[in-house]
Amino acid sequence: MKEITNEQLFIRVTEAGSFKRAAELLNTDPSSVSRRIANLEKRLGVKLVERSTKHSTPTESGQQYYSGLKRLLGEQESLENLIKNTVNKPSGLLKIAAPHDFGCQFIVPVLEEMTTDYPDLSIEIVLGSQFEDLKSQSIDVAIRIGKLPNSSLICRKIGEVPRVAVASTGYISQFGAPLDVQSLATHNFIFYKKTQYDTSISTDELKTELHGNFTVNSVSAVKRLVLDDKGIHIGPKWAFKEELLKGEVIQLLPELALTSFPVHALYVSKTYLPAKVKQFIQKLIDKYQGNDFT
C-alpha cells in the first residue's frame, strides 16, 4: 500500500465501487483501505464516501473531489512524462559557449546536425573566450581550449589542437626563415594573447623569449596579419590548413615539437544530465576524439 497515496487510493475506491473490490485489486485487506479513506476524510474535514455492505459511492463532495483529483493526477503524469523525456530525448534550449573562430569551425557543424536529428531542440551559441560562471549565464556546456583552472565544473576531454609555427612567403622573403629555435628571438611575432605559451618557446636544451608588436585575441585577425607579412605566429594548425596546402604560408622548424592544446567540454555537475547535453558531448567525442582538430 506504500506505493500509492491516500488520494490515489480514494480514486481506486471510487472507480472500483467498493472497499472490498479496491482491496482485492491492490492485494490488501478492506479494513486497511477503509482506515486510510477515513484518515483522508478527517484531514479534509468532509465525508467523501457513503459506505454500505456491498457498495461504496462518493458523496457530492466526494464526486467533486474525485473529478478534481483525476484531472490533477493526469496533469501530474503528463508533466512527469515530459520531464522524463528531457532525460532520454534532446529537447528544449541548448546553450553552448565556445571560442569564436574555433566554435564557428568545429562546434557549429555539430549543433547543425543535432537540430536535424532532434526537431524539438533549439540552439543558442555564445561565441567568445570568457565564461566564468556557467550557471548564472544558463550555459549548458562551455568549450575551452588549453590548460583548465581548478573549478567545480565537470569536464570531458574532446581532443587536441595541434600547433604550428607559420609565416607567409612574403615575410620569409623579407626577413628570411629562422634556422633554429635561438634565431626565433630575432623575428617579429604575432601573439594571440600575452601568455607564457605565446611569448616564449622551450626545448629540452633552452628557452627562447619571443617578441612582437601585435597581440589580438581573434584567430581570424591573426591569420590576416600573418598573410599580410606582419610576422610569425605559433598557433592552431587548422587555422592555416588551406594556406599551408596552397603554399601561401610556410611551416617553420617542422621538427620542433610544439605542445598541442587540449579541448574540453565543461558543464555544471548534475545528478541527472539532460539528454541534450549528453548527446552534444557524445557527438563531439565521436566526431573529433582521436582525429584531432586539424
C-alpha positions as CSV (number, residue, x, y, z in Angstrom):
1,M,0.0,0.0,0.0
2,K,3.0,2.3,0.3
3,E,3.2,2.7,-3.4
4,I,0.1,4.8,-3.7
5,T,-1.1,7.9,-1.7
6,N,-4.4,8.2,0.1
7,E,-5.7,10.4,-2.7
8,Q,-4.8,7.8,-5.3
9,L,-6.5,5.1,-3.1
10,F,-9.7,7.2,-3.0
11,I,-9.7,7.2,-6.8
12,R,-9.3,3.4,-6.8
13,V,-12.2,3.0,-4.4
14,T,-14.5,5.3,-6.3
15,E,-13.8,3.5,-9.6
16,A,-14.0,0.0,-8.1
17,G,-17.3,0.8,-6.4
18,S,-16.5,-0.8,-3.0
19,F,-13.7,-1.0,-0.4
20,K,-13.7,-4.8,-0.9
21,R,-13.1,-4.7,-4.6
22,A,-10.5,-2.0,-4.3
23,A,-8.7,-4.0,-1.7
24,E,-8.7,-7.1,-4.0
25,L,-7.2,-5.1,-6.8
26,L,-4.5,-3.7,-4.6
27,N,-3.8,-7.0,-2.8
28,T,-4.6,-5.7,0.6
29,D,-7.4,-6.0,3.2
30,P,-10.6,-3.9,3.2
31,S,-10.1,-2.7,6.7
32,S,-6.8,-1.0,5.7
33,V,-8.5,0.6,2.7
34,S,-11.4,1.8,5.0
35,R,-8.9,3.2,7.6
36,R,-6.9,5.2,5.0
37,I,-10.0,6.7,3.5
38,A,-11.2,7.7,6.9
39,N,-7.9,9.4,7.6
40,L,-8.3,11.3,4.3
41,E,-11.8,12.4,5.3
42,K,-10.6,13.5,8.7
43,R,-7.8,15.6,7.1
44,L,-10.2,17.3,4.7
45,G,-13.0,17.6,7.3
46,V,-15.6,16.2,4.9
47,K,-17.3,12.9,4.2
48,L,-16.2,11.5,0.8
49,V,-17.8,8.0,0.7
50,E,-21.2,6.6,1.6
51,R,-20.5,3.1,2.9
52,S,-22.7,0.1,2.7
53,T,-22.2,-3.7,3.0
54,K,-21.6,-4.3,-0.7
55,H,-21.1,-0.8,-2.3
56,S,-19.3,2.4,-1.6
57,T,-20.4,5.5,-3.5
58,P,-18.9,9.0,-3.4
59,T,-20.9,11.8,-1.7
60,E,-21.5,15.0,-3.6
61,S,-18.2,16.4,-2.1
62,G,-16.6,13.1,-2.9
63,Q,-17.6,13.2,-6.5
64,Q,-16.2,16.8,-6.8
65,Y,-13.0,15.7,-5.1
66,Y,-12.7,12.7,-7.4
67,S,-13.1,14.8,-10.6
68,G,-10.6,17.3,-9.4
69,L,-8.1,14.7,-8.3
70,K,-8.4,12.8,-11.6
71,R,-7.6,15.9,-13.5
72,L,-4.7,16.9,-11.3
73,L,-3.1,13.5,-11.3
74,G,-3.5,13.3,-15.1
75,E,-1.7,16.6,-15.4
76,Q,1.0,15.4,-13.0
77,E,1.5,12.2,-15.0
78,S,1.8,14.3,-18.3
79,L,4.3,16.6,-16.7
80,E,6.4,13.8,-15.3
81,N,6.5,12.1,-18.7
82,L,7.5,15.4,-20.3
83,I,10.4,15.8,-17.8
84,K,11.5,12.2,-18.2
85,N,11.6,12.7,-21.9
86,T,14.2,15.5,-21.5
87,V,16.5,12.9,-19.9
88,N,16.0,10.5,-22.8
89,K,15.5,12.7,-25.9
90,P,17.2,16.1,-26.6
91,S,14.6,18.9,-26.5
92,G,14.2,22.5,-25.3
93,L,17.0,25.1,-25.4
94,L,20.7,24.0,-25.6
95,K,23.0,26.9,-24.8
96,I,26.6,26.5,-25.8
97,A,29.6,28.7,-25.3
98,A,32.8,28.4,-27.4
99,P,35.8,30.4,-28.6
100,H,34.7,32.5,-31.6
101,D,36.7,31.1,-34.5
102,F,37.0,27.6,-33.1
103,G,33.3,27.5,-32.4
104,C,32.5,28.5,-36.0
105,Q,34.8,25.9,-37.5
106,F,34.1,22.9,-35.3
107,I,31.2,23.4,-32.9
108,V,28.5,24.9,-35.2
109,P,28.5,21.9,-37.6
110,V,27.8,19.5,-34.7
111,L,25.0,21.7,-33.5
112,E,23.5,21.8,-37.0
113,E,23.4,18.0,-37.1
114,M,21.7,18.0,-33.7
115,T,18.8,20.2,-34.9
116,T,18.3,17.9,-37.8
117,D,18.3,14.8,-35.6
118,Y,16.1,16.4,-32.9
119,P,13.5,18.8,-34.2
120,D,12.3,19.7,-30.7
121,L,15.8,21.1,-29.9
122,S,16.7,24.8,-30.2
123,I,20.2,26.1,-30.0
124,E,21.8,29.3,-28.6
125,I,25.6,29.7,-29.3
126,V,27.6,32.3,-27.4
127,L,30.9,32.9,-29.0
128,G,33.8,34.3,-27.0
129,S,36.6,33.4,-24.6
130,Q,35.3,34.4,-21.1
131,F,32.7,32.2,-19.5
132,E,33.4,32.2,-15.8
133,D,30.0,31.3,-14.3
134,L,28.1,28.8,-16.5
135,K,25.2,28.6,-14.0
136,S,24.4,32.3,-13.7
137,Q,24.6,32.6,-17.6
138,S,22.4,29.5,-18.1
139,I,25.1,27.9,-20.2
140,D,24.7,24.2,-20.6
141,V,28.2,23.4,-22.0
142,A,31.3,25.6,-22.5
143,I,34.1,24.5,-24.8
144,R,37.5,25.6,-23.6
145,I,41.0,25.2,-25.2
146,G,44.2,25.0,-23.2
147,K,45.0,24.3,-19.6
148,L,42.0,24.5,-17.3
149,P,41.9,26.3,-14.0
150,N,40.7,24.4,-10.9
151,S,36.9,24.6,-10.6
152,S,33.9,22.7,-9.5
153,L,32.8,22.1,-13.1
154,I,32.8,18.7,-14.7
155,C,35.0,18.4,-17.8
156,R,35.3,15.9,-20.6
157,K,38.3,15.9,-22.9
158,I,37.2,16.1,-26.5
159,G,40.6,16.1,-28.3
160,E,43.8,18.0,-29.1
161,V,44.6,21.1,-31.2
162,P,48.0,20.6,-32.9
163,R,50.1,23.8,-33.2
164,V,52.5,25.0,-35.8
165,A,54.8,27.9,-36.3
166,V,54.0,29.7,-39.6
167,A,54.9,32.7,-41.6
168,S,53.9,34.0,-45.1
169,T,56.1,33.6,-48.1
170,G,56.3,37.4,-48.2
171,Y,57.6,37.7,-44.6
172,I,60.2,35.0,-45.3
173,S,61.3,36.8,-48.5
174,Q,61.9,40.0,-46.4
175,F,63.4,38.6,-43.2
176,G,64.4,35.0,-44.0
177,A,63.3,31.8,-42.3
178,P,64.6,31.0,-38.8
179,L,67.1,28.1,-38.9
180,D,66.8,27.1,-35.2
181,V,65.0,27.9,-32.0
182,Q,67.5,30.6,-31.0
183,S,67.0,32.6,-34.1
184,L,63.3,33.0,-33.4
185,A,64.3,35.7,-30.9
186,T,65.3,37.9,-33.8
187,H,61.9,37.8,-35.6
188,N,58.7,39.6,-35.1
189,F,55.8,37.6,-33.7
190,I,52.0,38.0,-33.8
191,F,50.5,36.9,-30.5
192,Y,47.0,35.6,-29.7
193,K,47.4,36.8,-26.1
194,K,50.2,37.6,-23.8
195,T,50.7,34.2,-22.1
196,Q,53.7,32.1,-21.4
197,Y,52.7,29.8,-24.3
198,D,52.7,32.8,-26.7
199,T,55.7,34.8,-25.6
200,S,58.3,32.0,-25.2
201,I,59.2,28.7,-26.6
202,S,61.1,25.9,-24.9
203,T,63.1,22.8,-25.9
204,D,64.9,20.3,-23.8
205,E,68.0,22.5,-24.0
206,L,66.8,26.1,-23.8
207,K,64.0,28.6,-23.6
208,T,63.8,31.4,-26.1
209,E,61.8,34.6,-25.4
210,L,59.7,35.8,-28.4
211,H,59.0,39.4,-29.3
212,G,56.3,41.1,-31.4
213,N,54.2,44.2,-31.8
214,F,50.8,42.7,-32.5
215,T,48.5,40.9,-29.9
216,V,44.9,40.1,-30.9
217,N,42.5,37.6,-29.5
218,S,41.0,36.6,-32.8
219,V,42.3,33.7,-34.9
220,S,40.8,35.4,-38.0
221,A,42.7,38.6,-37.2
222,V,45.9,36.8,-36.5
223,K,45.6,34.9,-39.8
224,R,45.1,38.2,-41.7
225,L,48.2,39.7,-40.1
226,V,50.2,36.6,-41.0
227,L,49.1,36.8,-44.6
228,D,49.9,40.5,-44.7
229,D,53.5,39.6,-43.9
230,K,53.5,41.2,-40.4
231,G,55.2,38.3,-38.5
232,I,55.4,34.7,-37.4
233,H,52.6,33.1,-35.4
234,I,52.6,29.9,-33.3
235,G,49.0,28.7,-33.3
236,P,46.4,26.1,-34.3
237,K,47.3,24.2,-37.5
238,W,43.6,24.1,-38.5
239,A,43.6,27.9,-38.9
240,F,46.2,27.8,-41.6
241,K,45.3,24.4,-43.2
242,E,44.3,25.8,-46.6
243,E,47.1,28.4,-46.8
244,L,49.7,25.7,-46.0
245,L,48.3,23.5,-48.8
246,K,48.4,26.4,-51.2
247,G,51.9,27.4,-50.2
248,E,50.8,30.9,-49.1
249,V,52.3,30.2,-45.6
250,I,55.2,28.0,-44.7
251,Q,55.5,25.8,-41.6
252,L,58.7,26.8,-39.8
253,L,61.0,24.4,-38.0
254,P,58.7,21.4,-38.6
255,E,61.0,19.3,-36.5
256,L,60.1,21.4,-33.5
257,A,57.7,19.5,-31.1
258,L,55.1,22.1,-30.1
259,T,52.7,21.3,-27.3
260,S,49.1,20.6,-28.5
261,F,46.3,22.3,-26.7
262,P,43.6,20.1,-25.1
263,V,40.0,20.8,-25.9
264,H,37.5,20.2,-23.0
265,A,33.7,20.4,-22.7
266,L,32.7,21.8,-19.3
267,Y,29.4,21.7,-17.6
268,V,27.8,22.1,-14.2
269,S,27.5,18.9,-12.2
270,K,24.0,17.4,-12.2
271,T,22.6,14.2,-10.8
272,Y,20.5,13.7,-14.0
273,L,22.3,15.1,-17.0
274,P,19.8,16.2,-19.7
275,A,19.8,14.3,-22.9
276,K,20.6,17.4,-24.9
277,V,23.9,17.8,-23.0
278,K,24.8,14.1,-23.1
279,Q,24.1,13.9,-26.9
280,F,26.1,17.1,-27.7
281,I,29.2,15.9,-25.8
282,Q,29.0,12.4,-27.3
283,K,28.7,13.8,-30.8
284,L,31.8,15.9,-30.2
285,I,33.7,12.9,-29.0
286,D,32.5,10.7,-31.8
287,K,33.5,13.3,-34.4
288,Y,36.8,14.6,-33.1
289,Q,38.3,12.3,-30.4
290,G,41.3,10.5,-31.9
291,N,41.2,12.7,-35.1
292,D,42.4,16.0,-33.5
293,F,41.1,19.4,-34.5
294,T,43.0,20.0,-37.7
